[in-house]
Amino acid sequence: MPQNIKKFITKNKIALLFLVKFFGVYGVFTFLYSLYLSADSQSIDPFSALVAEQTNIVIGFFHEGLWLNYLENTPRILMMHYYHPYQAIVEGCNALSVMILFIAFIVAFKAPFYHYFWYIPFGLFTLHVFNITRITLLGLSYLHFPEYAVMLHDYAFPAVIYGVTMTLWFIWVKFIVK
């Protein structure tokens, strides 16, 4: 190994270890997630279905006549208000890719094991709750303010879920790992 590469690795050992752990965990979980999705590409995956069901329950507090239309041979669920679809749930709605990103970042930082043991489930639960809230608010916007729904779907609500993720990372780095 050339001397300058060895010097670079020695000088940047902590940063390089962070990157190796981050991309290693991210790569493994992304690969496992792709296997999970490819198991049955003709129907919605079980976690996305759970997200749709939980969102339907929450929106049901504000509206009656809601039901889910599980489409055959299609990886989507239509959320229905009486007989009118107002929102579709697809794999991307489940926030699992954001959760994978969250886990990879947390694991990349060196910390005592017990911090990972409680903070990762806490973070995943928080992201799931915010995701259900995000989809609920989006559904309500489709029902009441459809003219704003596309802007909310494409810009505002992705910013919310990524903002929550970044806040969880900040808390991890600033207060947990130190």
N, C-alpha and C positions, 0 to 999 in steps of 0.2 A: 504494500500500500504506500503510495507516495506520501512524503512527509507533510505536505501542505494539506492533504485530505485528512490525515491523522490529526493534525493540529486543529483543523476546523471541527472535526467530530469531538475532540476533547474539549474545545472551547464552548461548543454549543450542545453539550451532552443533554442538558435538561430540556431544551427546546426540541431537540431531535427525538428524545424519548417521548415527550408529549405528543408529537406528530405521529410517531409510530403507533403509540397506544390509541390515539384518536382514530386514525385511519384503519387500524387493525380491527378495533371494535365496530366501527362504522361499516367496514367491509363485510365482516362476519354477519352482523345483524341484517344488513341489506340483502346479503345473499340468502339468509334464512327466510327473510320476508318475501323475497321473490319466489322461493320454493313454496311457501305458504300460499301465495297468490296463484301460482301455476297449478296447484293441486286441482282446482276446478275453475277454469276461466269462463265457464258458461253461466255461472251464477254468482251472486254477491257473496263475498267472504263472510264468515260468521261474525267477525268483530265489527265490520261495517253494518251488518244487520243489527247487532246489539246497539250500535250508535243510533241507528234509525229508530229502533224501538224506544230507546230512552228519550230521544228527542221528541218523538211522537207523544210520549207520556207528558213531558213538560209542556209542550205546546197545547196539549189537551186541557191544561188548567185554564187556558185563555179562550179555547174554541171547542165546540162540539162538532161531531160529524167528521172526525179525523180517522183515517185508517191508512194502512200501508199496503201498497200493491206490489207484491213480489213478482216481477216479470220473469217468465220462463225463458231460459236460454239467453239471458241478458244479465250482465253484472251490475245491475242497478235496481234500486227500489224507488218507486214513486210514492211520495207523500201526498195523500189525497185529502181534500176538503170536500166532503160529500162525494160528488163524482168528478171533481175537477182536480187535476194534478197541479200542485203549486211549487213543488220542490222535488229534486231527484237526489238520492244518496248513492254515491259511487265509492269505490275504494279510496280515493283521495280524501274523502270526507272524514275518514276515521282517525286522522292525525298520527297514525303509527309511524310514518316517516319522520315526523317532527319528534316523536318520542325516541326513535332510534338516534337521531342527532343529539338529543338531550343526554341520553345514556352515554354516548361516545365522548361527549365533552366532559361529563362528570368523571368517568373512569380514567380519562387522560390525566387528570390531576391526582397527584399522590396524596392520599389521606388515609387515616386509620380505617380499617375495614368496617367497624361499626358505623361510621358516618355514611358509607355507601349503603349499608344495610337498611338504614332508615330513610336516607334522603332520596334515593332512587325511587322507592315506592311512593313516597310523599310527592315527588315531582311528577311522576306518571299519573297519580291520582289528580293532582292539580291540573295538569294538562288535559286530562280527560274531562274534568268538570268544566273547564273553560271551553273546550271543544264543543261539548253538548250545549253550553250557553251560547256559543258563537252560532251554531247551526239553528238553535231555537230562535235567536234574534233575526237571523237571516230568513228563516221560515215566516216569522211574523212580518218581516219587511215585504216578502213576496205576497203575503195575504193583504196587507194594509197599504203599503207604499211601493208597489211594483216598479215605479219609475226610478227608484233609488237602488233596487235590488242588485243590479249588475255591478254598479259601482261599489256597493258594500261587499258583494261576493269577491270581486276581483282585487280590491285594494284595502278597504277598511278592516275586514275580518281576518285576512291573512296577516295584516300588521298586528292584530290583537294576539293571535296565537303565537307568532314569532316574538312579539313583545313580552308575553308571559314567559316564553322559553328563555329569552335573554335575561329577564328578571330573576328567574330561578338560577341561571348560571352565575349572575352577579352575586346573589346571596351565597351560593356555594363558594365562590372565590373569596369574597370579602369577609364573610362571617363564619363559615364552616371550616374551610381548609386553612385559611390565613397563610 
